[in-house]
């Protein structure tokens, strides 16, 4: 959600401006715009292979593959020789300093991304990497490294040895999708999936500055889901994100992935269905549906389930190739927004080839909760031309930006009620492969949209990896 609150709480307190209530639009507020200010190269030869239609260095569900903290930007990726590296630069600098962290990518699997998190309580950078329904590798920096970037050298010695546990805490032998989230108090939480696609549960762990604790699982894989075609008795919840807003509420949009193909009209599609929403007001310990009813307890016997009432905010059956793990953000009033994408019914009521049908007829939609508590949905008039994911960010004025595959950017103004979506940047000249990784923390800190992208290549030929910056309305 509003990731600008996740890593820079103090900065965000001043974003709304004096005398202006959170979420209040002013007549003079500018609409969305982007001005390209520069592109830097992270690696002229980053590892390249296509797996699950994506790249391991540019999977949009990474959280975070690119982040900004206290005037420095950080990025993670795998080099051509498969070394995991982390780079940093002062904001505005054109060159990056990089260090290897002692791990090499094991498989040609695009799920095995590197994710970063910052524990503000002790100024450490944390990395979790190289996992897909198996073990993970964890690395953390020395304390204070991110609090004094200008005064501490950027060397491998600043990072601890790679480990297969969280400082001795063993989580699961079937670990996937690490996502770090910082609590308002400066602790760090780790969201992850236990199990496999179609039969998994979401779980949380928490770092308090001295040790990690497993909080437990909070979603259920059991229960019966029935479509017009058939039933499924196992599934997993795919998160569009998991993020704190400036008021301390933890938000998550999601889709369900059923295990059984019996729920689909054709086996060439995908079993994803419905867009749901839950939130937590106690740091992820209990979860509530849109109406405020408790629907799950982390680590308890009652977990969020497909059979719970009040979860679905945008219903859709499994016949439209709905994307999982797309994107979410919160606005300055703490209202949740998401991007979802699928093949609308006007292009047919039964997708038979997930990649081909999404590429030919896929569209993205902006789903949001308005100030009266009503859910609204707007189609963004930009064809996907891709099977891949779109990212969402909101600027200081709550204008919305959708960053499409290939680096295209569309925007809509808050003043219009997000009805005036239009293309602002067509991605020409980037030669981007597909999905991009956005810096969800930077927008609030200096009004810049940054995203990481990798150039197209073929086979396993390495290609350049870049970060491009766009100035947003000031």
Secondary structure, 3 states (H helix, E strand, C coil): CCHHHCCCHHHHCCCCCCCCCCCCCCCCCCCCCCEEEEEEEEEEEECCCCECCECCCCCCCCECCEEEECCEEEEEEEECCCEEEEEEEECCCCCCEEEEEEEECCCCCCCCCEEEEEECCCCEEEEEECCCCECCEEEEECCCCCCCCCCCCCCHHHECCCECCECCECCCCCEEEEEEEECCCCCEEEEEEEEECCEEEEEEEEECCCCEEEEEECECCCCCEECCCCEECCEEEEECCCEECCCCCEEEEEEEEECCHHHCCCCCCCCEEEEEEEEECCCCCEEECCCCCEEEECCCCCCECCCCCCCEEECCCCCCCCCCCCEEEECCCCCEEEEEEEECHHHCCCCCCHHHHHHHHEEEEEEEECCCCCEEEEECCCCCCCCCCCEEEECCCCCEEEECHHHCEEEECCCCCCCCCEEEECCCCCCECCCCEECCCCHHHHCEEEEEEEECCCCCCCEEEEEEEEECCC
